[in-house]
């Protein structure tokens, strides 16, 4: 039961490894539940959309409650702001933690950071620092858009431009047409691979959360058949509700898996500073040219 909180945490990172489900070997895909919403072929935006500029300008912080079945297990916080010292880049963070009560049985603290180009929203750096029980994982992927490669653990993988990561894609979806019936396709880089994901806007609904009652649109990201990896064909399903207004706030992320339903629900929307991952400085964005 205890690994389920890790699941929820990572599906938010992602929507947060595959909101928020990039499968972790040996875990049957449970822990990465909150983090991988997406991935291949979307064209680059002509500039940073107003919805993101407003979020950046206000210091937007989104706080979520994490539940497995109906058991409260923790919380997650997502932020977006200019990269310190470089206004041409944005830094998106997700911090997911198990509650004090749940931590007595299984402790989770997962930090995810995405650095994107402000002009295109394409990923430049994607970093994960995961602490789940006795398991730890620290890794960084650096994207060199000029050479069209992503580097992880010294291995290069060819990537298109733009390319997204599970965390940045949650925000990128906010900038798109979310009218029911619309479909969008993306390239997402995660764990040294590039995945193709199609996001379908399914329906309009009314959704009540601790943050309020919202008109919402339901989005379902789907991995291309036979691709495996981020969205494996194992009977699971990932659903994301966004507010049906100009903000397109992520209101709820739900994953229906064999072990039950994992949900991240928006608890509060705040402006200004919040706790964000701040471990030792990650490697620089630059890559040695060849």
C-alpha positions as CSV (number, residue, x, y, z in Angstrom):
1,X,0.0,0.0,0.0
2,X,2.7,2.5,0.9
3,X,4.3,2.9,-2.5
4,X,1.0,4.4,-3.8
5,X,2.0,7.8,-2.4
6,X,5.0,7.8,-4.6
7,X,2.7,7.0,-7.4
8,X,0.6,10.0,-6.8
9,X,3.5,12.3,-6.3
10,X,5.0,11.5,-9.6
11,X,1.9,11.8,-11.6
12,X,1.7,15.4,-10.6
13,X,5.3,15.8,-11.6
14,X,4.2,15.2,-15.1
15,X,1.1,14.8,-15.0
16,X,4.3,15.1,-12.8
17,X,7.0,10.4,-14.7
18,X,3.8,8.2,-15.9
19,X,1.2,13.8,-12.5
20,X,2.1,13.2,-12.3
21,X,3.9,7.3,-15.1
22,X,7.2,6.6,-16.2
23,X,7.6,3.1,-14.9
24,X,10.2,2.4,-12.3
25,X,11.8,-1.0,-12.9
26,X,10.8,-3.4,-10.1
27,X,7.8,-1.3,-9.0
28,X,5.2,-2.3,-11.6
29,X,4.8,1.3,-12.5
30,X,3.4,2.3,-9.2
31,X,5.7,5.0,-7.9
32,X,5.7,7.2,-11.1
33,X,2.1,8.0,-11.0
34,X,2.2,11.7,-11.0
35,X,4.5,12.9,-13.7
36,X,4.4,12.1,-17.3
37,X,1.5,13.7,-19.1
38,X,2.8,13.7,-22.6
39,X,4.9,14.0,-25.8
40,X,5.9,14.3,-30.2
41,X,5.3,16.8,-32.9
42,X,3.9,20.0,-31.6
43,X,5.0,23.2,-33.3
44,X,6.8,25.8,-31.2
45,X,4.7,28.7,-29.9
46,X,5.3,32.1,-31.5
47,X,6.1,33.6,-28.1
48,X,5.3,32.9,-24.5
49,X,1.5,32.9,-24.2
50,X,-0.4,35.3,-21.9
51,X,-1.5,32.5,-19.6
52,X,2.1,31.6,-18.8
53,X,3.3,35.2,-18.6
54,X,0.5,35.9,-16.1
55,X,1.5,32.9,-14.0
56,X,5.1,34.0,-14.0
57,X,4.3,37.6,-13.2
58,X,2.1,36.7,-10.3
59,X,4.5,34.1,-8.8
60,X,1.8,31.5,-9.2
61,X,2.0,28.5,-6.8
62,X,-0.3,25.6,-7.1
63,X,-0.9,23.3,-4.1
64,X,-2.4,19.8,-4.4
65,X,-3.7,17.1,-2.1
66,X,-2.6,13.6,-3.0
67,X,-4.8,10.6,-2.4
68,X,-4.7,6.9,-3.1
69,X,-8.2,5.5,-3.3
70,X,-9.7,7.8,-0.6
71,X,-6.7,7.8,1.7
72,X,-4.9,11.1,2.1
73,X,-1.2,10.5,1.7
74,X,0.6,13.8,1.0
75,X,0.8,17.1,-0.9
76,X,2.5,18.6,-3.9
77,X,3.4,22.1,-4.9
78,X,4.1,23.4,-8.4
79,X,5.7,26.7,-9.2
80,X,6.9,28.7,-12.3
81,X,9.3,31.6,-12.3
82,X,12.2,33.1,-14.3
83,X,15.4,31.2,-13.9
84,X,17.5,33.2,-11.4
85,X,20.1,35.2,-13.3
86,X,18.6,34.5,-16.8
87,X,15.2,36.0,-17.7
88,X,15.3,34.2,-21.1
89,X,14.6,30.9,-19.3
90,X,11.8,29.7,-17.0
91,X,12.2,27.4,-14.0
92,X,9.3,25.1,-13.2
93,X,9.4,23.0,-10.0
94,X,7.3,20.3,-8.4
95,X,7.8,19.2,-4.8
96,X,5.8,16.2,-3.6
97,X,5.9,15.0,0.0
98,X,4.2,12.3,2.0
99,X,2.2,13.5,5.0
100,X,3.7,13.1,8.5
101,X,1.3,10.2,9.3
102,X,2.0,8.4,6.0
103,X,5.8,9.0,6.4
104,X,5.8,6.7,9.4
105,X,5.2,3.9,7.0
106,X,6.7,5.2,3.8
107,X,8.5,8.4,3.4
108,X,8.4,10.3,0.0
109,X,10.1,13.5,-1.0
110,X,10.3,13.9,-4.7
111,X,11.7,17.1,-6.3
112,X,11.5,17.7,-10.0
113,X,12.8,20.7,-11.9
114,X,12.3,21.8,-15.5
115,X,14.2,24.7,-17.2
116,X,12.6,25.8,-20.5
117,X,13.4,28.4,-23.1
118,X,11.1,31.4,-22.5
119,X,10.5,31.9,-26.2
120,X,9.6,28.4,-27.2
121,X,8.9,26.6,-23.9
122,X,11.2,23.8,-25.2
123,X,13.0,21.9,-22.4
124,X,16.7,22.7,-21.8
125,X,17.1,20.8,-18.5
126,X,15.1,18.3,-16.7
127,X,16.2,17.1,-13.2
128,X,14.7,14.6,-10.8
129,X,15.7,14.1,-7.2
130,X,13.5,11.3,-5.8
131,X,13.4,9.9,-2.2
132,X,10.9,7.1,-1.8
133,X,11.3,4.9,1.2
134,X,14.8,3.5,0.9
135,X,15.0,4.1,-2.8
136,X,16.7,7.2,-4.2
137,X,17.2,8.6,-7.7
138,X,19.1,11.6,-8.8
139,X,19.5,12.4,-12.5
140,X,19.6,15.3,-14.9
141,X,18.8,15.5,-18.6
142,X,20.3,18.4,-20.5
143,X,19.0,19.3,-24.0
144,X,21.2,21.0,-26.6
145,X,18.7,22.5,-29.1
146,X,21.4,23.6,-31.5
147,X,22.7,20.0,-31.9
148,X,19.2,18.5,-31.4
149,X,20.3,16.1,-28.6
150,X,19.4,15.3,-25.0
151,X,22.2,14.1,-22.7
152,X,21.5,11.8,-19.8
153,X,24.1,9.8,-17.9
154,X,26.6,10.6,-20.7
155,X,24.4,9.1,-23.4
156,X,23.0,11.3,-26.2
157,X,19.5,10.9,-27.7
158,X,18.3,12.8,-30.7
159,X,15.3,15.1,-29.9
160,X,13.1,17.4,-32.0
161,X,12.6,21.1,-31.3
162,X,10.5,21.9,-29.4
163,X,10.6,18.9,-27.0
164,X,9.0,18.8,-23.6
165,X,9.4,16.9,-20.4
166,X,6.6,15.5,-18.2
167,X,6.5,18.6,-15.9
168,X,6.8,21.3,-18.5
169,X,4.1,19.7,-20.6
170,X,1.6,20.2,-17.9
171,X,2.2,24.0,-18.3
172,X,2.4,23.9,-22.1
173,X,-1.0,22.3,-22.3
174,X,-2.4,25.3,-20.5
175,X,-1.5,27.5,-23.6
176,X,-3.4,25.4,-26.1
177,X,-6.9,25.1,-27.4
178,X,-8.8,23.0,-24.9
179,X,-12.1,23.0,-26.7
180,X,-13.8,19.6,-26.5
181,X,-12.8,17.6,-29.6
182,X,-9.4,19.2,-29.9
183,X,-6.3,17.0,-30.1
184,X,-2.7,17.9,-29.7
185,X,0.5,15.8,-30.3
186,X,3.9,16.3,-28.6
187,X,7.4,15.0,-28.2
188,X,8.4,14.4,-24.6
189,X,11.9,13.4,-23.4
190,X,12.1,11.3,-20.3
191,X,14.6,8.7,-18.9
192,X,16.8,9.0,-22.0
193,X,14.0,8.4,-24.6
194,X,11.6,10.4,-26.7
195,X,8.0,9.5,-26.6
196,X,5.0,10.5,-28.8
197,X,1.9,11.4,-26.9
198,X,-1.5,12.6,-28.2
199,X,-3.7,14.7,-25.8
200,X,-7.4,14.6,-26.4
201,X,-9.9,17.1,-25.0
202,X,-12.9,15.0,-24.1
203,X,-15.6,17.0,-22.3
204,X,-16.7,20.0,-20.3
205,X,-17.7,19.4,-16.7
206,X,-18.2,21.1,-13.3
207,X,-15.5,20.2,-10.8
208,X,-15.5,21.0,-7.1
209,X,-12.1,21.1,-5.4
210,X,-10.8,22.5,-2.1
211,X,-9.7,25.6,-4.1
212,X,-13.3,26.2,-5.3
213,X,-15.9,25.2,-7.8
214,X,-14.8,25.4,-11.5
215,X,-16.0,24.9,-15.0
216,X,-13.5,22.4,-16.3
217,X,-12.4,20.6,-19.4
218,X,-11.2,17.0,-19.3
219,X,-8.0,16.0,-21.1
220,X,-6.7,12.5,-21.7
221,X,-3.1,12.1,-22.8
222,X,-2.4,8.8,-24.6
223,X,0.8,7.2,-25.7
224,X,1.0,6.1,-29.3
225,X,0.2,2.4,-29.5
226,X,3.2,0.1,-29.2
227,X,5.5,2.9,-27.9
228,X,5.6,1.5,-24.3
229,X,7.4,3.4,-21.6
230,X,5.7,6.6,-20.3
231,X,2.1,5.4,-21.0
232,X,2.3,1.6,-21.1
233,X,-0.7,-0.4,-22.3
234,X,-1.4,-2.0,-18.9
235,X,-5.0,-1.0,-18.5
236,X,-4.2,2.2,-16.7
237,X,-5.6,5.6,-17.7
238,X,-4.5,9.1,-17.0
239,X,-7.0,12.0,-16.9
240,X,-6.4,15.7,-16.3
241,X,-9.0,18.4,-15.6
242,X,-8.1,22.0,-16.5
243,X,-10.2,25.1,-15.6
244,X,-12.3,26.2,-18.6
245,X,-11.2,29.8,-18.5
246,X,-8.2,31.9,-19.7
247,X,-6.0,30.4,-16.9
248,X,-6.4,26.7,-17.8
249,X,-5.4,25.8,-14.2
250,X,-4.7,22.1,-13.7
251,X,-7.5,21.3,-11.2
252,X,-7.2,17.5,-10.9
253,X,-5.0,14.7,-12.1
254,X,-6.3,11.2,-11.8
255,X,-4.8,7.8,-12.7
256,X,-6.9,4.7,-12.7
257,X,-4.5,1.7,-12.3
258,X,-4.8,-1.9,-11.3
259,X,-4.1,-1.0,-7.6
260,X,-6.9,1.6,-7.5
261,X,-7.3,5.3,-8.2
262,X,-4.6,7.9,-7.6
263,X,-5.6,11.5,-7.5
264,X,-4.0,14.9,-7.1
265,X,-6.6,17.7,-6.5
266,X,-5.9,21.4,-6.4
267,X,-6.1,22.7,-2.9
268,X,-5.0,26.3,-3.2
269,X,-3.7,28.9,-5.7
270,X,-1.2,31.3,-4.2
271,X,0.9,34.2,-5.5
272,X,4.4,34.8,-4.3
273,X,7.3,32.8,-2.9
274,X,6.8,29.1,-2.0
275,X,9.1,26.3,-1.0
276,X,10.7,24.9,-4.1
277,X,13.4,22.2,-4.6
278,X,16.7,23.7,-3.7
279,X,19.2,20.9,-3.5
280,X,22.9,21.3,-4.6
281,X,23.2,23.2,-7.9
282,X,22.6,20.9,-10.9
283,X,25.0,20.8,-13.8
284,X,25.0,23.9,-16.0
285,X,22.9,24.1,-19.1
286,X,25.8,24.4,-21.5
287,X,27.0,21.3,-23.4
288,X,30.5,21.0,-24.9
289,X,30.1,21.5,-28.7
290,X,31.5,18.8,-31.0
